[in-house]
Amino acid sequence: MVLVLFACVLLGLLSWSVVTDNLFAALVAGGGLATVIVLGGTTQPGNEHTRSQETERTLEVASKTLKTLRGGLSQETAPTICTLLLSETSAAAISITDTEYVLGFEGDIATAHVPGSKVVGPATEVLESGRMETFVSVDSRQQVLKRRGGFGNGGSSFGIIVPLIVQDRPVGTIKLYYRRGIEIDRTQLAIAEGLGELLSTQLSSYELDRQAELTARAEVKALQAQINPHFLFNTLNTIASLTRTNPNKARDLLREFSVFYRRTLESSQGSLIPLSQELTQTRRYLTIEKARFGEERIQESEHVDEGCEDIQVPSFLIQPIVENAVRHAMKDEGALHIDIHVARDEDDILISVADDGLGMDEETVSRLLNGQGPTPHNSSGRSEGTGIAIKNVAERAERFYAAGSGMEIMSKPGQGTCVTLKLAGAALQVTAQ
């Protein structure tokens, strides 16, 4: 109260100094008002308590959204997030989208962008640019206005759109609706940006957890795909048969199988191995299969660009592709030729496994990539695989290397198949050596 009275006196003195053109009085009044402002800011009752409450509320919201987003961004989690966040802003409504559809909406603003509708208008531009923007809807047509621009007149609703970023890539948006453009001030822009960063961080955490789980599951499934009962029994039967007809070869094959089995178990314990080790293990596998089908039935060749044999790759990267060719591409007669080619393409490494076997139609290729397994090609019964290993190879290529990594399968029935792996950025390992 004292400060208020003192401020009134100083304002009167300032007015008098202006009228009388008294410079000294103006300086005294101005300095006194500055002092009052400082004292008012530092002695405001309950200021620390208010800040403490705001901090506690922010932490509570972060905790609730984190629990909800443990299931990722979906039609199940988005409505809950909208409800939690709406009370933290002055917005009349909030919606959340992924890159294609509106996932959740909360509030009483009339809009055509309801859950399940396609993402259109300003949200698509935000997804492309990765930057926060404001918008105004006029006669149901939305017009994007940059943050420094105005809001226009006569619009039915106004808003802020913030991108949700995971691994430098927009995965969705959060959209705040307001009834009047004047409501969108610096505070609301800061709150919107903060909410976007909060959700982006939590979604990134979910993605890391998901990738770690995917990697662990892929390694286990890949191991199971290699040492499966059919392969094990067929190998043991082959060795048993050779003990009578060719004991020396049986002994050599048993040694190779022992090393193959041991290396498989060792590889399953680690994430990355040299490419040369993966190629050696693949050759061991082919040695065992040649003993089963005959040396003349499987002919392989390799070409590896200089330096590429030392790059680090996930175990079971090439062998499952070769194994799939042996199981499903071999014709009833004649040799199956398998060519393994490893080449550098600027910063990337390309690994291709080509065969001249039975080939596949588009449906079978799709089944392989989805982990559903191929259908039998002929009456030989060589369709014991499930295709899980091929799908895991593609997933791990995407997991361990830069964006753009993955698998491509080109195949024609009766002509053969070529599986190509792109390891984006892997060639930089060669340069660094």
C-alpha positions in Angstrom: 0.0 0.0 0.0 2.9 2.4 0.9 4.5 1.7 -2.5 1.2 2.5 -4.3 0.8 5.8 -2.5 4.4 6.7 -3.1 4.0 5.9 -6.8 0.9 8.1 -7.0 2.9 11.0 -5.6 5.8 10.4 -8.0 3.3 10.3 -11.0 2.0 13.7 -9.8 5.4 15.1 -9.6 6.3 13.8 -13.0 3.1 15.5 -14.5 4.0 18.8 -12.8 7.6 18.7 -14.1 6.3 18.2 -17.7 3.9 21.1 -17.4 6.5 23.5 -15.8 9.4 22.1 -17.9 11.4 21.4 -14.6 14.2 18.9 -15.6 15.3 18.3 -12.0 11.8 17.3 -10.9 11.4 15.0 -13.9 14.7 13.2 -13.0 13.6 12.8 -9.4 10.2 11.4 -10.4 11.6 9.1 -13.0 14.2 7.6 -10.6 11.6 7.2 -7.9 9.3 5.3 -10.2 12.1 3.0 -11.3 12.8 2.2 -7.6 9.1 1.5 -6.9 9.0 -0.9 -9.9 12.1 -2.8 -8.6 10.9 -3.0 -5.0 7.4 -4.1 -6.2 8.9 -7.0 -8.2 11.2 -8.2 -5.4 8.6 -7.9 -2.5 5.6 -9.3 -4.3 4.0 -11.7 -1.8 3.7 -15.4 -2.7 6.0 -15.1 -5.8 8.2 -18.0 -4.8 5.1 -20.1 -3.8 3.5 -19.4 -7.2 6.7 -20.4 -9.1 6.9 -23.6 -7.0 3.3 -24.5 -7.9 3.9 -23.9 -11.6 7.0 -26.1 -11.5 5.1 -28.8 -9.7 2.3 -28.7 -12.2 4.7 -28.9 -15.1 6.4 -32.0 -13.7 3.0 -33.6 -13.0 1.9 -33.0 -16.6 5.2 -34.4 -17.9 4.8 -37.5 -15.7 1.3 -38.1 -16.9 2.1 -37.7 -20.6 5.2 -39.9 -20.3 3.1 -42.7 -18.9 0.6 -42.3 -21.7 3.2 -42.1 -24.5 4.8 -45.4 -23.4 2.5 -46.9 -26.0 3.7 -44.5 -28.7 1.6 -42.0 -30.6 -1.7 -43.6 -31.6 -5.5 -43.2 -31.7 -5.6 -44.7 -28.2 -3.0 -42.4 -26.6 -3.6 -39.1 -28.5 -7.1 -38.3 -27.0 -5.7 -38.7 -23.4 -2.7 -36.4 -24.3 -5.1 -33.7 -25.7 -7.1 -33.8 -22.5 -4.0 -33.5 -20.3 -2.6 -30.6 -22.2 -5.7 -28.5 -22.9 -5.8 -27.3 -19.3 -2.2 -26.1 -19.5 -3.0 -23.5 -22.1 -5.5 -20.8 -22.9 -6.5 -22.7 -26.1 -10.2 -23.6 -26.7 -9.2 -26.9 -28.3 -6.2 -29.1 -29.0 -5.7 -31.9 -31.6 -2.8 -34.3 -32.2 -1.9 -35.9 -35.6 0.6 -38.3 -37.0 1.9 -37.7 -40.5 -1.3 -38.8 -42.2 -4.4 -38.6 -39.8 -5.8 -36.7 -36.9 -5.4 -39.0 -33.9 -7.1 -37.0 -31.1 -9.1 -33.9 -30.4 -10.3 -32.2 -27.2 -12.3 -28.9 -27.0 -15.3 -27.0 -28.2 -14.1 -25.4 -31.4 -16.0 -26.4 -34.5 -13.6 -27.9 -37.0 -13.7 -30.4 -39.8 -10.4 -31.9 -38.7 -11.8 -34.6 -36.4 -10.1 -37.8 -35.3 -9.7 -40.1 -38.3 -9.7 -37.3 -40.9 -6.7 -36.7 -43.2 -4.0 -34.2 -42.3 -4.4 -31.3 -44.7 -3.7 -27.6 -45.0 -1.2 -25.9 -42.5 -0.4 -29.2 -40.7 1.1 -30.6 -43.9 3.3 -27.6 -44.3 4.5 -27.9 -40.7 5.3 -31.6 -41.3 7.3 -30.6 -44.4 9.2 -27.7 -42.8 9.6 -29.0 -39.3 8.9 -25.5 -37.9 6.1 -24.1 -35.7 3.6 -21.9 -37.5 0.3 -20.1 -36.7 -2.8 -20.2 -38.8 -6.2 -18.6 -39.2 -9.2 -20.3 -40.8 -11.3 -18.1 -43.1 -14.6 -19.4 -44.6 -13.4 -23.0 -43.9 -10.2 -22.4 -45.9 -7.1 -22.4 -43.8 -4.3 -19.9 -44.5 -0.9 -20.3 -42.9 0.6 -17.2 -41.4 4.2 -17.2 -40.3 4.9 -16.3 -36.7 5.9 -12.7 -37.6 2.7 -12.2 -39.7 -0.8 -11.0 -38.7 -4.0 -12.9 -38.1 -6.4 -11.1 -40.3 -10.0 -10.2 -39.6 -13.2 -12.2 -39.6 -11.6 -15.6 -39.2 -13.7 -18.3 -37.4 -10.7 -19.7 -35.5 -7.0 -19.2 -35.0 -4.2 -21.5 -33.9 -0.7 -22.7 -33.5 0.7 -25.9 -35.1 3.9 -27.4 -33.6 5.8 -30.3 -35.1 6.6 -33.4 -33.1 10.2 -34.4 -34.0 11.8 -37.8 -33.5 15.4 -38.4 -34.7 15.3 -35.1 -36.7 12.1 -36.2 -38.5 8.6 -34.9 -38.0 6.3 -37.7 -36.9 3.2 -35.7 -36.1 1.8 -32.3 -34.9 0.1 -30.8 -31.9 -2.5 -28.1 -32.9 -3.8 -25.5 -30.5 -7.1 -23.7 -31.5 -8.1 -20.2 -30.2 -11.3 -18.1 -30.8 -9.4 -14.8 -31.2 -6.1 -14.1 -32.7 -5.3 -11.7 -29.9 -5.1 -14.6 -27.5 -2.0 -16.0 -29.3 0.6 -14.0 -27.5 4.3 -14.7 -26.7 3.3 -16.7 -23.7 1.0 -19.0 -25.7 3.6 -19.4 -28.4 6.2 -20.4 -25.7 3.8 -22.8 -24.1 3.0 -24.4 -27.4 6.7 -24.8 -28.3 7.4 -26.2 -24.9 4.6 -28.8 -25.2 5.9 -29.8 -28.6 9.5 -30.3 -27.2 8.1 -32.2 -24.3 6.1 -34.6 -26.4 9.0 -34.9 -28.9 11.4 -35.9 -26.2 9.0 -38.5 -24.8 8.3 -40.0 -28.2 12.0 -40.2 -28.8 12.4 -42.1 -25.6 9.7 -44.5 -26.7 11.3 -45.0 -30.1 14.7 -45.8 -28.4 13.0 -48.4 -26.2 11.2 -49.9 -29.1 14.3 -50.1 -31.2 16.2 -51.8 -28.3 13.4 -54.3 -27.9 13.3 -54.9 -31.7 17.0 -55.5 -31.9 16.9 -58.0 -29.0 14.0 -59.8 -30.6 15.5 -59.8 -34.0 18.8 -61.4 -32.8 16.9 -64.2 -31.0 14.7 -64.9 -33.9 17.6 -64.8 -36.3 19.5 -67.4 -34.2 16.4 -69.6 -34.1 16.1 -69.3 -37.8 19.6 -70.5 -38.4 19.8 -73.4 -36.0 16.4 -74.9 -36.6 15.5 -78.6 -36.2 15.3 -79.2 -40.0 18.8 -77.9 -40.7 20.3 -79.6 -37.6 18.7 -83.0 -38.4 19.6 -82.8 -42.1 23.2 -82.1 -41.3 23.5 -84.9 -38.8 21.9 -87.3 -41.2 24.4 -86.2 -43.9 27.3 -86.7 -41.6 26.0 -90.1 -40.5 25.7 -91.2 -44.1 29.2 -90.1 -45.0 30.7 -92.0 -42.1 30.0 -95.2 -44.1 30.9 -94.0 -47.6 33.5 -91.3 -47.0 34.8 -91.2 -43.4 37.4 -88.5 -44.1 34.8 -86.2 -45.5 32.5 -87.0 -42.6 35.2 -85.9 -40.2 35.9 -82.7 -42.1 32.2 -81.9 -42.2 31.7 -82.6 -38.6 34.5 -80.2 -37.8 33.0 -77.5 -40.0 29.6 -78.0 -38.4 31.1 -77.7 -35.0 32.8 -74.4 -35.8 29.7 -73.2 -37.6 27.5 -73.9 -34.5 30.0 -72.3 -32.1 30.4 -69.1 -34.2 26.6 -68.9 -34.5 26.3 -68.9 -30.7 29.1 -66.4 -30.3 27.7 -64.0 -32.9 24.3 -64.1 -31.1 26.0 -62.5 -28.0 27.2 -59.4 -29.7 25.8 -56.7 -32.0 28.4 -56.2 -34.7 31.1 -58.3 -36.3 33.5 -57.7 -39.2 31.9 -58.4 -42.7 34.7 -60.9 -43.3 33.5 -63.0 -40.4 30.0 -63.0 -41.7 31.2 -64.1 -45.1 33.3 -66.9 -43.6 30.3 -68.1 -41.6 28.2 -68.0 -44.8 30.8 -70.2 -46.6 30.6 -72.7 -43.7 26.9 -72.9 -44.2 27.3 -73.5 -47.9 29.9 -76.2 -47.3 27.4 -78.1 -45.1 24.6 -77.7 -47.7 26.9 -78.9 -50.5 27.6 -82.0 -48.6 23.9 -82.6 -48.4 22.8 -81.8 -52.0 26.1 -82.4 -53.8 29.1 -80.2 -54.7 27.8 -79.7 -58.3 24.3 -78.5 -57.1 25.5 -75.2 -55.4 28.0 -72.9 -57.0 28.9 -69.7 -55.2 31.1 -66.7 -56.0 32.1 -63.6 -54.1 33.3 -60.1 -55.0 34.2 -57.7 -52.2 35.5 -54.2 -52.9 38.8 -53.5 -51.1 38.4 -52.4 -47.5 34.8 -53.5 -47.3 35.6 -56.8 -45.6 36.5 -54.8 -42.4 33.3 -52.9 -42.0 31.2 -53.8 -38.9 27.9 -55.4 -39.6 25.2 -57.2 -37.5 25.6 -60.9 -37.4 23.2 -63.0 -39.6 23.2 -60.3 -42.2 24.1 -62.3 -45.3 23.7 -65.9 -44.3 19.9 -65.8 -43.9 19.6 -64.5 -47.5 21.9 -67.2 -48.9 20.1 -69.8 -46.8 16.7 -68.6 -48.2 18.1 -69.1 -51.7 19.2 -72.7 -51.0 16.0 -73.6 -49.3 13.6 -72.1 -51.8 15.3 -71.2 -55.1 17.0 -74.5 -56.0 15.5 -76.2 -59.1 14.9 -80.0 -59.3 17.8 -80.3 -61.7 21.0 -78.3 -62.4 23.2 -76.1 -60.4 22.1 -73.1 -58.3 24.5 -70.2 -58.8 24.8 -67.8 -55.9 26.7 -64.6 -56.3 27.6 -62.4 -53.3 28.7 -58.9 -54.2 29.8 -56.2 -51.8 30.5 -52.7 -53.2 31.0 -49.2 -52.1 28.5 -46.5 -53.5 29.9 -43.2 -52.3 29.1 -43.2 -48.5 27.0 -46.3 -48.6 27.7 -50.0 -48.8 25.6 -52.2 -51.1 25.5 -56.0 -50.5 23.7 -58.1 -53.1 23.0 -61.8 -53.1 21.8 -63.0 -56.5 20.8 -66.4 -57.6 19.5 -68.0 -60.9 16.9 -70.2 -59.2 13.2 -70.5 -59.3 12.4 -66.9 -58.6 9.3 -65.5 -56.9 6.2 -63.5 -57.8 5.4 -60.2 -56.1 3.1 -61.8 -53.5 5.9 -64.1 -52.3 8.3 -61.2 -52.1 5.8 -59.3 -50.0 5.4 -62.3 -47.7 9.1 -62.6 -47.2 9.5 -58.9 -46.3 6.6 -59.3 -43.9 8.1 -62.3 -42.2 5.3 -64.6 -43.3 7.6 -66.9 -45.2 7.5 -68.1 -48.9 5.2 -70.8 -50.2 6.7 -74.1 -51.5 8.1 -73.8 -55.1 8.0 -77.5 -55.9 7.5 -81.0 -54.5 10.9 -81.2 -52.8 9.5 -79.9 -49.6 12.2 -77.2 -49.0 9.8 -74.7 -47.5 10.5 -75.3 -43.8 11.6 -71.7 -43.3 9.2 -69.0 -42.0 10.8 -66.0 -43.6 11.4 -64.4 -40.2 15.1 -64.2 -40.7 14.7 -62.2 -44.0 12.5 -59.7 -42.3 14.9 -59.3 -39.4 17.8 -58.7 -41.8 15.8 -55.7 -43.2 14.9 -54.4 -39.8 18.5 -54.6 -38.5 19.9 -52.9 -41.5 17.5 -50.0 -40.8 18.3 -50.1 -37.1 22.1 -50.1 -37.3 22.7 -47.7 -40.2 21.6 -44.2 -41.3 18.3 -43.2 -42.8 17.7 -44.7 -46.2 19.1 -48.1 -45.2 17.0 -51.2 -46.0 16.4 -54.2 -48.2 15.2 -54.5 -51.8 14.1 -57.7 -53.5 13.9 -58.1 -57.2 12.7 -61.4 -58.6 11.1 -63.0 -61.6 9.6 -66.5 -61.6 11.9 -68.9 -63.5 14.8 -66.4 -63.7 16.1 -65.9 -60.2 16.2 -63.4 -57.4 18.5 -60.6 -56.3 18.3 -59.3 -52.7 20.1 -56.0 -52.2 21.0 -54.5 -48.8 21.8 -50.8 -48.6 23.9 -49.8 -45.5 23.7 -46.0 -45.6 26.8 -44.3 -44.3 28.7 -47.6 -43.7 31.4 -46.7 -46.3 32.6 -44.0 -43.9 34.1 -46.9 -41.8 36.3 -47.7 -44.8 37.4 -44.1 -45.2 38.3 -43.8 -41.5 40.6 -46.8 -41.6 
